[in-house]
Amino acid sequence: MPDRVSWGILGTAKIARTKVVPAMQRGDWTEVVAIASRDPAKAERVARELGVPRAYGAYEDLLADPAVEAVYIPLPNHLHVPWSIKAAEAGKHVLCEKPLALTVAEARELLAVRDRTKVRIQEAFMVRTAPQWLRAREIARSGRIGELRVATCSFSYFNRDPTNVRNVAGCGGGALMDVGCYPITTSRFMFGEEPRRVAGLVERDPEFGTDRLTSAILEFPSGRSVFTCSTQLVPYQRMHFMGTKGRLEIEIPFNAPPDRPCRLFVDDGSDVFGGGVETIEVPAADQYTVQADRFSEALRKGAEQPVPLEDAVRNTAAIEAVFRAAASGRWESGGGGGGGGLPGRVKGRRGHGGPSKRVSNHQRRPVGPSSPRRRAARGGSPTRPRAGRSDGHLLHP
């Protein structure tokens, strides 16, 4: 039996209660020993429901627990960096929900904190260790679809609940931060490269000010990724990778079911009726269990963590670039993000490489270069955009 890592859960968000904590409790390398909420009664109730031994009515109290070695942070987006820093300074390793930071500058703060405190910090993109994604990359690298040239993705759901943090600009809400970050990280993962330049088009909700419909083009050295994400479209997700000899399709790329096999489709393009399609089944696995186990195993063995913190800085840079491109109506640099090179940036080489949260009284920050509060800070009007307004126009090279 492995020497399990003792975990604390910093928050009682739905994703933690319904997906991540139950998955961690089934892990070989993880043991959930404590959970915290700012509402003591809620902490006690959730701990009782999940069978977690200790409940705390303050996040600080959990961080002071000497038995907790690592924390999982499912808090609203604008709180990811502040509480990751506090956890690291308390000597806890950190697995923080995506997006880890709202800006490249924030993400870089965590690099400095990591180096100073000597703890591990990782962005919780479960897809990066998910078996179906490892298999997909293996297929792409094998040459079966030829040279990978294009990635396409649609990822959407419908939610207009004004109390949901996804619809609160100051909490880091909006489609790009919530779901658009997935095709960005998986495109980078599959190409094994960083985008050289980015084009973006954003439509903001007239009431919330969040991006409700966002499309982007990421130009990589080897090809391009094109995606659309939305918080106000029919629920759907699919991702395709087009090569010079074939096509790879991932049926359920992001919300992979834990109780049945995932399916990949490899098409040799021999006919338009699907005669050249092979279905590849990847055995059932809970991607949240795998994520926590791989991180915990790395902690115990002193090995490299599955996804380095530098990767989160690069992904944040690409997200920032989409917002900048949407605001400017022009192609923007996809690598530097926020003006300046990224720490530890890896030059690209081909072949390398849900759930509801409620608004609280946490401090809120603006997110994205075109948020109402950020426009006001620049001297512009803080009024919300008109219905159907898009940031971004014709894209100029």
N, C-alpha and C positions, 0 to 999 in steps of 0.2 A: 504494500500500500504506500503510495507517495506521501511525502511530508507536505500536507496541504497548506496553502497560504490562507491566513485568516483575513477575511474581508469585512469591511464596513460599507454600508450603503448610505450615501449622503443625499437623502431625499426619498420621497415616496411617490414619485411620478408613475403614471400608468405603465410606461414601458418597463420600469423597474419591477413593479408589482406583478405584472402579467407575463413578462417575457424573460427579462435578464436574471432576476433573482431565482426564479424556479429553475432556469437553465444552469446557473452557477451551482445550485444545490445538487444538481446531478453530475457535476464535474468530478474528475479524478484528482485534480490539483487544487480545488477551491473549497473553502468552508466559509459560509456567511455567518458571522457571529454577532453582528450588530446592525441596526438601522436607525436613522435619525430623521426627525421632522421638526419643524419649528412649532408644531402643534403636538404637545406631549401625548394627548389622548389619541391622536391619529397614529403617532409612532407606536404606541402600545397596541392599538388595534391591528395595524398592518403586521407588526412583529408576531402577534398571536396568530393571525391568519396564515402567515408564511412559515411559522415555526422557527423564527429567528430568536435566539436566546436573549439578546439585550436590546432594549429600546431607549433612545435618548430624545429628550425634548428640545435639544439644541445641537446644531452641527458641531459647534466647538467642543461639546462634551464627548461626542463620538471621536473626534480627532485627538482628544486627551486620553482615550482608552489605550493603555499600553499593549493590550492583546491584539489590537487591530494593526495589521501590517500593511494593508493596501485598501484603497477606497475606490468605489465606483460612483461616478457623479452623473446623475440624470437630471440635473437642475435645468431651468430655462437657459437658453443660449448665452444671454448676457452675463450670467453668473459663472460660466465655465472657467474662465481664467482666474477671477478672484478666488474661487474656492479651490481650484487646483493649486494655486500658490499657497493658500493657507494649509492645505493638506501636505504639500511638499515640505513646508517649513515645520510642520509637526512630525516630519520624518516618515510620512506615509507614501507608498507608491501610488500612482494615480492612473486609473483607466477612466477617461472622461468622454461623455457622449459627444458625438459630432454635432455641429461643427465645433472643434475645440476652441476656436477663437473667432471673433467678429472681424478682426483686421490682422494684417501681417505684423504690425507693430505689437499687438497683443500677443500673438503667437511667439514672437521673438523674446518677449518677456519670459516666457516659460522656458526657453532655452537657457537663459541666464540663471533662472531659479533651479533648473535641473542640475546645471553644472555646479552651482553653489551648494545645493543640499545633497547631491549625490543619490537622489532617488530616481526611479523610472517614471516617465510620464508618457502615456500613449493615447492617441485619439481612438475612440471606440467605433471604428468602421468595421463591423463584423464581416463585411464582404471580403476584406483583405486576407482573412484566414479561412473563409468558407470553402468546403471541399469542392463545390461546383465551380467556384471561380478559379481555384488552383487547377482543376481539370480543364477549364476553358483556356487558361493561359498555356497549359501544356499542349493542347491541340493547336493553338495558334503558333506556338514556337516550333512545333513539329514540321511545319511546312505544308500541312495537309490542305490549308486554304490558300497556299501561296504566300505572297508578301501581304501583310496586313496593311490596308490602305485607308479604310473608313470604318468608323464606329458610329452607330446611330442609336438614339434612345428616346423613348417617351416614358415619363413617370408623372402620374397625376393622381389627385383625389379631390373630393369636393368637401369644403369646410368653410362656412361663413359664420361660425360662432364667434361673436365679438370678444368673448371672454377667453378664448383659446389663445395660448401664447404664440401660436403660429400666425395669428392675425394681429399681433401687436408689434409695430415697427420698433419701438424702443426696447423690446426684449429680444431682438434679433430674429423676428418672424419673417415669413415670406417663403415663396416657393424655392428660390435658389438656395437659401441657407438650409431649408428643411429637406428637400429631396433632390434639388439640382446638384448638390455636392456629391451625390452618388455617381452619376455618369462622369463627373469630372475625375473622381478618384479611380474609378474602374477603367476609364480611358487611359489615364496615366499608367495604371498597373499593367494594362494589356500592351500598350505601345512600349513601355519601359522608357519613356521619354517625358520631358516637360514641354508644354505648349510654348511655341515661339511667339505667337500673337493670337489675339482673341477678338471676336466680334460678338456683340450682344444686343438684344432687343428686349425691353422690359415694359410690361403693362401693369400699372399699379391700381389697386382697389381704391375707388374714390372715397370710401369711408375709412378704411384702415391705413392706407398709405403704404401697405406692404406690396411687394411684387406678387401678383396673382397669376401671371402668365409670362414666363421667361424662356427665351430661346437663345442659343449660343452656338458659335462655331469656334472650335479650338484647333489651331493649325499646329501640328507636330512636325518634326523633321521628316518623319516617315509617312505622314498622312494627315487625316483630319477626323475630328469628332464633332458630330452635330446632334444637339439634343433640345428637347422642349420639356419643361416642367411646369406644373400648375397646381395651385391649391383650389381651383374652381373649375375643374373638368371632371369628366367621368373617371372613376378609379381605374387605372391601367398602368401596367409596367411591362416593358419588353426592351431587350437590347440585342442589337445585331452587330456583327463584325464582318466586314467584307474584305476578302483578299483577292489576289489576282487569279486564283484557281478555285475558290469556293467561298462559302458563307457559313458563319457560325452564329446560331441564335440561342439565347438563353431565355427560357420560357418564363420563369419567375426569378428575375435577377436579384431582387433586393429583399423581399419578404419571403424568403425561401421557407417552405413548410418543414417543420422538424419531424413530422411523423410519416412522411412518404418520400420516395425518391424524387430528386430534381431531374429535369429533362433538358438536355442540350440537343440541338438539331444541327447536323452538319450537312450542307447541301453542296453537291459538286456542280450544280448549275446545268445538269444535262437536259432538263426540261422544266417548263414553267408549272407543271402539274405536280411537282414534288416527287417525281420518280427517282431523283438522285439524292433524296434526303435520308440520312441515317439518324435514328434516334438513339442517343446515348443517355443511359440512366446513371445518375450518381447516387449511391446509397444514402438513405435517410440519415440526417445528422442535424442536430440543433446548432446553428451557427453561433449562437450566443454562448453555448457551452464551450464550443471549440475556441472561441475568442478568449474567454477567461482562462481556459486551461492552458492555452499556448503562452499567454502572458505570465501566468503563475508559474508554469514550468520553467520559463526563462529566468524568473526571479530566483527560484530554488536552485537552479543549476548554474547561475551566474552567466548565462548565455545572453546573446543579443536578443532583444525583444523583437517580436514579429514585424512590427511596423515602427521605425524610428520616429522620434519627435520631429526631426527635420522634415519628414514627409508631410506632417500637418501644416508646417509653414508653407511648403510648396503648394499644397491644395488650397490653402487660404489665399495665396497669391493669385491662383487662377480664378477663384471666386471674386476677389477684388477686381481683377481684370475685366470680368464680365460686367460688373456694375459700372466700371469706368467707361467701357466701350458703349454701354447703353446710354450713358450720360453724354458722351462726346459725339456719338454717331460715327465714330471712326474705329479702325482697328487699334487695339492697344497691346502693348507688350504683355505676354503671358507669363514671363519668367520672373521678373524682378518684383512686381507687385508693390505698390506703395512707395515707389522710388528707391531703387537700390537693389543690389544683388542679394540673393538668399544665402543664409549661412549654410555651408556644407552642400551646396547645390551639386547634383550629379549630372554630368553631361549625358544627354540621351543616347541610348544605344538600342537599336531594334532588338526585340526579343528578351529584354531584361526588365528587369524592373521589379411611421406609423401611428402611433398611439396618442391619445389625447393628454395634453398638459394644461393646467389651469393657471390663469394669471394670479399672482400674489401681489403683495405690497413691496416686493423687492425693488431696489433701485433700478431704474430703466435707463438705457442708453439708446441713441440712434444707431441705426445700422445701414450701411450702403451709402454711397456718395449722394444719392438723390432722396434720402429720407427727409420728411418735413422738418425735423429738428436740425438736421445738418444743414439744410438749405438756409434756415433761419440764422444759424451760426455764421454762415458766410455772408450774411446781409441780404439774403433773398427772402422771398415770401414763404412763411411757414404753412400757408394754406395747402390743403390736400389737393391732389391733382383731380381734374375733371374726370368723369366716367369715361373709361376707355382710353385714357391718355397713355401714350407709349413714350418711354425714354429711349432715344435712339432713332436714327433716321436712316437714310441711305448710307451704306458703309463705304468709306473711302480708303483706298490702300495707303 
